[in-house]
Amino acid sequence: MIEQRDPPVHTGTPSLIGTERTPTPVRASPAACSAAQLLVYAAAGDHAAFAALYRQLWSEVFRAIECVLRDPAQSEEVAQEVFLEVWQSAARFLASQGSVSAWVATIARRRAIDRVRASEASRRRDHDIGIRDHIAPQDDVVATFERRAMAAEVTQLLDRLPHRDRHLIRLVHLDGMSYAETARIFGVPTGTIKSRLNTAMNALRRDCQTNRV
């Protein structure tokens, strides 16, 4: 069950710095006005009307956002962004397009979805950076070998290796098999495969340097 939350008491309404309009007195007590009336007055710059609208719709907006984000702290932050947008966009609201409540709820859902997408994009960037930072650089011989694996010179070098070493290099570097998969084929421990592959690549390295592949 989503917790019922009251408007944050530390602000009352979102900061409206830089969004001032010429105030128009509320024509009736804010408590007696509908959301539509309050939005009209807010559009004219009446802060008292907007504060009343904020209190009237806060719980509904917060619940809509928390249903998407499942995070009370983020939901409260996004709700503040929603009401700031409501203040800035109040004059553009058209009653013919629906109720004020529905309009504000649409803004809330959009803002919440935008926050989810931004968070996912940030996680993907962090993940990609982490992978990039942890990829061990291949030595030049392996890189050269993989780039030119099908060249006649490399084929000739491979042919000079013992059959077991040649087969091992082909499985790992040409067929893309893991050490564990290769170990199962040879019927030996993974550590043995790593050791044998290291020996085979050292032999290939020496041959590459001698023959300048």
C-alpha positions as CSV (number, residue, x, y, z in Angstrom):
1,M,0.0,0.0,0.0
2,I,1.4,3.4,-0.9
3,E,1.8,5.7,2.1
4,Q,-0.3,8.8,2.2
5,R,1.9,11.8,2.3
6,D,1.1,15.5,3.1
7,P,2.7,18.3,1.2
8,P,6.3,19.0,2.4
9,V,6.0,21.4,5.3
10,H,9.4,23.0,4.8
11,T,8.3,24.8,1.6
12,G,4.6,24.8,1.3
13,T,4.9,25.2,-2.5
14,P,7.7,24.8,-5.0
15,S,10.1,27.7,-5.3
16,L,8.7,30.2,-7.7
17,I,11.8,32.4,-7.9
18,G,12.2,33.8,-11.4
19,T,8.5,33.0,-12.3
20,E,6.8,36.0,-10.8
21,R,3.6,37.4,-12.3
22,T,1.5,40.4,-11.3
23,P,-0.7,39.0,-8.5
24,T,-4.4,39.1,-8.8
25,P,-6.4,38.8,-5.6
26,V,-8.4,35.6,-5.2
27,R,-12.1,36.4,-5.7
28,A,-13.3,33.9,-3.1
29,S,-11.7,32.0,-0.2
30,P,-9.2,29.6,-1.7
31,A,-10.7,26.8,0.4
32,A,-14.0,27.3,-1.3
33,C,-12.6,27.3,-4.9
34,S,-12.4,24.4,-7.2
35,A,-9.1,23.3,-8.8
36,A,-10.2,24.9,-12.1
37,Q,-10.9,28.2,-10.4
38,L,-7.6,28.1,-8.5
39,L,-5.7,27.4,-11.6
40,V,-7.3,30.4,-13.4
41,Y,-6.2,32.6,-10.5
42,A,-2.8,31.0,-10.4
43,A,-2.4,31.7,-14.1
44,A,-3.0,35.4,-13.3
45,G,-0.2,35.3,-10.8
46,D,-2.0,34.7,-7.5
47,H,0.3,32.8,-5.2
48,A,-2.4,32.2,-2.6
49,A,-4.5,30.4,-5.2
50,F,-1.6,28.4,-6.3
51,A,-0.7,27.4,-2.7
52,A,-4.3,26.2,-2.3
53,L,-4.1,24.2,-5.5
54,Y,-0.9,22.7,-4.4
55,R,-2.4,21.5,-1.1
56,Q,-5.5,20.3,-2.8
57,L,-3.7,18.1,-5.4
58,W,-0.4,17.2,-3.6
59,S,-1.5,13.7,-2.3
60,E,-2.9,12.7,-5.7
61,V,0.2,13.9,-7.6
62,F,2.6,12.2,-5.1
63,R,0.7,8.9,-5.3
64,A,0.8,8.9,-9.1
65,I,4.5,9.5,-9.1
66,E,5.3,7.0,-6.4
67,C,3.4,4.3,-8.3
68,V,6.1,4.7,-11.0
69,L,9.2,5.4,-9.0
70,R,8.6,3.4,-5.8
71,D,10.9,5.8,-4.0
72,P,9.4,8.4,-1.6
73,A,12.3,10.8,-1.7
74,Q,12.5,10.8,-5.5
75,S,8.7,11.0,-5.7
76,E,8.7,14.1,-3.5
77,E,11.4,15.7,-5.6
78,V,9.5,15.0,-8.9
79,A,6.3,16.2,-7.4
80,Q,7.9,19.6,-6.7
81,E,9.0,19.7,-10.3
82,V,5.4,18.9,-11.4
83,F,4.0,21.8,-9.4
84,L,6.6,24.2,-10.7
85,E,5.6,23.2,-14.2
86,V,1.9,23.7,-13.3
87,W,2.7,27.2,-12.2
88,Q,4.6,28.0,-15.3
89,S,2.0,26.4,-17.6
90,A,-1.2,27.4,-15.9
91,A,-2.1,30.0,-18.5
92,R,-1.9,27.3,-21.2
93,F,-4.5,24.9,-19.6
94,L,-7.7,24.5,-21.7
95,A,-10.7,23.3,-19.7
96,S,-12.1,21.8,-22.9
97,Q,-9.3,19.2,-22.8
98,G,-10.3,17.8,-19.4
99,S,-10.2,18.5,-15.7
100,V,-7.3,20.2,-13.9
101,S,-6.7,17.0,-11.9
102,A,-6.3,14.9,-15.0
103,W,-4.0,17.5,-16.6
104,V,-1.8,17.6,-13.6
105,A,-1.8,13.8,-13.3
106,T,-0.6,13.6,-16.9
107,I,2.3,16.0,-16.1
108,A,3.1,13.9,-13.0
109,R,3.2,10.6,-15.0
110,R,5.3,12.1,-17.7
111,R,7.8,13.5,-15.2
112,A,8.0,10.2,-13.4
113,I,8.6,8.3,-16.6
114,D,11.3,10.8,-17.6
115,R,13.0,10.3,-14.2
116,V,12.9,6.5,-14.7
117,R,14.4,6.8,-18.2
118,A,17.1,9.2,-17.0
119,S,18.0,6.8,-14.1
120,E,18.2,3.8,-16.5
121,A,20.3,5.8,-19.0
122,S,22.7,6.8,-16.1
123,R,23.0,3.1,-15.0
124,R,23.7,2.0,-18.5
125,R,26.4,4.7,-18.9
126,D,28.0,3.6,-15.5
127,H,27.8,0.0,-16.6
128,D,29.4,0.6,-19.9
129,I,32.2,2.7,-18.3
130,G,32.8,0.0,-15.7
131,I,33.1,-2.7,-18.4
132,R,35.4,-0.4,-20.5
133,D,37.6,0.3,-17.4
134,H,37.9,-3.4,-16.5
135,I,38.7,-4.9,-19.9
136,A,42.3,-6.1,-19.7
137,P,44.3,-4.8,-22.7
138,Q,45.5,-7.6,-25.0
139,D,49.1,-7.8,-25.8
140,D,50.2,-6.7,-29.3
141,V,50.8,-10.3,-30.5
142,V,47.3,-11.4,-29.6
143,A,45.8,-8.3,-31.2
144,T,47.9,-8.7,-34.3
145,F,47.1,-12.4,-34.5
146,E,43.3,-11.9,-34.2
147,R,43.4,-9.1,-36.8
148,R,45.3,-11.2,-39.3
149,A,44.2,-14.7,-38.2
150,M,43.3,-15.7,-41.7
151,A,46.4,-14.4,-43.4
152,A,48.7,-17.0,-45.0
153,E,51.7,-15.9,-42.9
154,V,49.8,-16.6,-39.7
155,T,48.5,-19.9,-41.0
156,Q,52.1,-20.9,-41.7
157,L,53.2,-19.9,-38.2
158,L,50.4,-21.9,-36.7
159,D,51.3,-24.9,-38.8
160,R,54.7,-24.9,-37.2
161,L,53.3,-25.3,-33.7
162,P,52.6,-28.7,-32.2
163,H,49.1,-29.9,-33.0
164,R,47.8,-29.5,-29.5
165,D,49.0,-25.9,-29.2
166,R,47.7,-25.1,-32.7
167,H,44.3,-26.6,-31.8
168,L,44.2,-24.8,-28.5
169,I,44.9,-21.4,-30.0
170,R,42.3,-21.9,-32.7
171,L,39.6,-22.8,-30.2
172,V,40.2,-19.9,-27.9
173,H,41.2,-17.1,-30.3
174,L,39.4,-18.1,-33.5
175,D,36.3,-19.9,-32.3
176,G,35.9,-17.7,-29.2
177,M,35.6,-20.6,-26.7
178,S,36.0,-19.8,-23.0
179,Y,38.8,-21.4,-21.0
180,A,36.1,-23.6,-19.2
181,E,34.7,-24.8,-22.5
182,T,38.1,-25.6,-23.9
183,A,39.1,-27.4,-20.7
184,R,36.1,-29.7,-21.2
185,I,37.2,-30.5,-24.7
186,F,40.7,-31.4,-23.6
187,G,39.6,-33.0,-20.4
188,V,41.9,-31.1,-18.2
189,P,41.5,-28.4,-15.5
190,T,40.9,-24.8,-16.6
191,G,44.2,-23.8,-15.0
192,T,46.0,-26.2,-17.3
193,I,44.4,-24.7,-20.3
194,K,45.5,-21.2,-19.3
195,S,49.1,-22.5,-18.8
196,R,49.2,-24.3,-22.1
197,L,47.7,-21.4,-23.9
198,N,50.3,-19.1,-22.4
199,T,53.1,-21.4,-23.5
200,A,51.6,-21.7,-27.0
201,M,51.2,-17.9,-27.4
202,N,54.8,-17.4,-26.2
203,A,56.0,-19.7,-28.9
204,L,53.8,-17.9,-31.5
205,R,55.2,-14.6,-30.2
206,R,58.8,-15.7,-30.7
207,D,57.9,-16.9,-34.2
208,C,56.1,-13.7,-35.0
209,Q,59.1,-11.6,-34.0
210,T,61.5,-13.8,-36.0
211,N,59.3,-13.8,-39.1
212,R,57.9,-10.2,-38.6
213,V,54.3,-11.2,-39.1
